C-alpha cells in the first residue's frame, strides 16, 4: 500500500520549472534577488507537496547539476527543522523513503546532503517514530557497493553526533548494543573514508562512558593501536581525538600502554598534516591534568620539549595572514568585524590581605591571543598552552631540557625562530619562575632590547613575555629594570604597528597591577604617553587603552588627584564621552575606565560628576523602560542589552566611592533609589550584583537617602544570600554590613531575615575566600549593633569566623567586626570557650588596633585567665604555637 502511494506522487512540469528557476536565482550574489527568493519560499511553503518537489530534485532529477540538487535538499532540511511536525503524513513518508533509497547516491555531495537531511529528521524526535531507519542504515553498512556503505556511515556519523543520548536510551531499546560492535568491525576496512567514519561514530560515546563501549574497551583500544600509522590524515586525526578523550575517561586502560602512546603522540604532534599535528598536541594539554603526568612524561621530556618549541614557530601561512611583513599600519582603520565583543566584569567587594598585592587570576593566555585574525586555535597556540601547563606541573624539572633550547632560539638570527623562543620564555614564566630567577638579570635587559627589533611580530611577543616577568622586575631596584622597561614599553605603546600597540598596552596594564604606587614618580611621563595614544589609535586599540588608563587609576589611587594630571587626562575622556551615543557598546570600556578614574580622583572628579551621574541614571532608566516594553510587547520591542545598565550602576558605585558626601545632592535630585529597587529584583545575576555594590556604596556615602527604603530593601537582600551566585551573595552580604553600621540598634527587626543564612554560608565547605571574609565581617557588624540578638549563635560561627579574618589587613571593616565579636563575647562568654585558641590567633593578626579596641581584647584575655585560674591558663597557653604565645604576652601581658 505505502509503496503504491510513494510511487503515485509525480511532479507537475510547471511546478518543477518554477522551483528550478527559484533554485537558480537563489545562487545569485545580489541581495535583492536573495530577498525575493526568501519571500517566494515562504509562499511555496503553503503548498502541502512543495517539500515533495524539493526531495524529488535532490534524489531523482539527475539532469540537473549537483550544487542545484544539493541546495534543494538544504532548503528542505530548513523546512524540516522549522515545521516537520506540520508535514502531512504522506509527505513525511515520501521524504523518508526517498532518503533511504538515496543514501548510496553515486555523488559524494548528494550522499552528504541526504545524510544531513536524515539526521535532521531524526533529531526532530523522529528517531523513535522512524523505526526502520537504524536497522536499514546498519544493513547498508554491509553492502558490496562502496557508495551505499559510505553514505550509510556518513548518515550514522551525523546521527551519532546529533542524537547521542537518545541512541543510548531505553526509548529505542538501546540500538548501540548492536551499533558499537558493528562500528568496531569497520576500523580495518580497506577504505580510509569508511575507517574514519567508524572511529568518528565510536568517539561520540567516549566522554559519556556509554556502557556498551566500556564493555568493548579493549577491542576498541586494540583497533585504535592497529590504525596508529594509517596513511589517511582524517583517520589519524580521529585516532588522536579518541586517545585524548580516553585519557579523561579510561586512564586505567591506557596506563599499561602509556609509553607507546606517548611515543605515538610525539610523532603525531610533528605530523606533516597540520590538522593531525594540532589534534596530537591537544594530548599534552589533557595529560597535564592527570595525576600520572609527571611520572609518565619525565623520561620523554628531552624529545617532547623541542617538539613543542618547534610547534610555536609561526607557519608561513600565519605570517601572510598576520601581514607579518607590514610594519606600519597605524593609519589603516580597523574593520568592525575584527573587534571582539568585550565582556564587562561586574564589581565585587573584596578585602586586602597581609601577603598580597598581586592579582591571582592574570590571564596567562594573553600572548597566545596575538593573532585574532587566524583561525582561533592553531598548533602555535596549542603548543604554547601545552608548554605553559606542563611548566605548572613539572616546574624546574623542565629547565635542564629547555634552557639549552632557549639559548639557541632566543639569540637566533632568523626572526621567526627568535620569536618562538621569546614566546616559549613567556609560556614557562608562571610554572618555572623560581628556576628562571638566576637567569633573569641577563635575560630581561636582552628582552628590553628586543622591544626595538625591526620585526613587529618580535616586538609584540616581547611585550607579552616581559609582562609575564613583571612581578620579579618590580621587586628589583628600579634603576636596574623597571625604569628602562617602562621607558621602552611606553615607546611601544606609540609604535607605528597596531599589533605592537595592542600588546604594549596590555603588557603595561599588567605592569601597573604589579607596580601599584611604585609608578607614582613616573605618572607625568606615563599620562603624557597614554593621552598621546588617544589621538593616534584606531578603534580596536582605543578600547584597550581605556583599560590601561583604568588600571593605572586603580593602581595609583589618590596620587592621581593632582591638577596637572587631571588637566592631561580628563579632556580626552570627556571628549569621547560626548561623542558616543547611548546605544554604542564602546561606552562599556569608557564607563569602566571612568569608574576607576572617579574613585581615584575623589574630590578631583567633582567638576565632571553631574553630567556623568545624570547620564548613568538615564542609561539605567532607559534599559528598565525598554525591558518593560519588551515584556509587554515582545513583537514590537527588542529586549535591551542589560550590560548598559550594569556598567552604569558600576560607574555610579565608583562615583559614590570617590565623592563620598558630595553624592548627597546628586542622589537627592534623582530617582536613583526607585530605579535601584527595580534593579535589585532583576532576574539577571550580574544586574543584582552591581545593584548591591551600589547600595553598599550609597549607604556609606549618603545614608540619609537609603534609610527610608530599608524596609523594602532588606527582604530582597535576605533572599539574595544564596552562595550559588557567589558574587551576588558576596555584594548583598557586604551591603547588609554597611547598612547595619549606619542603622545601629534600629537593625534589630532585620537580624532574623539574614542571620541564619549568614551562619550557614560561613560554615559551608568550599566557600570562596572573599565570600567567607565578607560574611564574617557582616556577622561581626550585626553583633556590633545588636549583640543581644546575635550572641546566642556565637558557638555556631566563632571558629570559621576567626579563621577567615586572621589573614586580612587592619582596616575599618575589620575594626567594626572585631568590636562586634567582643560585644558578643561580653553577652555570651560561654559561646567562645571551646574555640578560645582560635580567638587568640585572630586577635594576634592585628598589627595596630585602635587603643579602645586593644583595651577590649585585653579585658577579654584577662577575664578569661581569671575565670579559669592560673594553672589552667598555663596549661592552655602551652598548647599555643610559640610566635602566637610571644605576641599575646608582648601585647596583652597574658
SULFEN-V155813 format. One record per helix or strand of 2 or more residues. SS is the DSSP state (H for helix, E for strand). FROM is the first residue (numbers start at 0). LEN is the number of residues. If there is no record, write none. Layout:
SS,FROM,LEN / SS,FROM,LEN
This chain:
H,1,7 / H,12,13 / H,30,14 / H,49,10 / H,65,21 / H,88,14 / H,107,19 / H,131,9 / H,145,17 / H,163,4 / H,169,3 / H,175,13 / H,191,12 / H,210,5 / H,216,10 / H,232,17 / H,250,5 / H,257,12 / H,273,14 / H,292,6 / H,300,11 / H,315,6 / H,335,3 / H,365,4 / H,378,32 / H,414,13 / H,432,18 / H,455,13 / H,469,5 / H,481,12 / H,497,39 / H,538,22 / H,562,17 / H,585,47 / H,642,26 / H,671,8 / H,684,17 / H,702,5 / H,709,10 / H,725,37 / H,768,17 / H,786,5 / H,793,12 / H,811,16 / H,828,16 / H,850,18 / H,869,9 / H,881,11
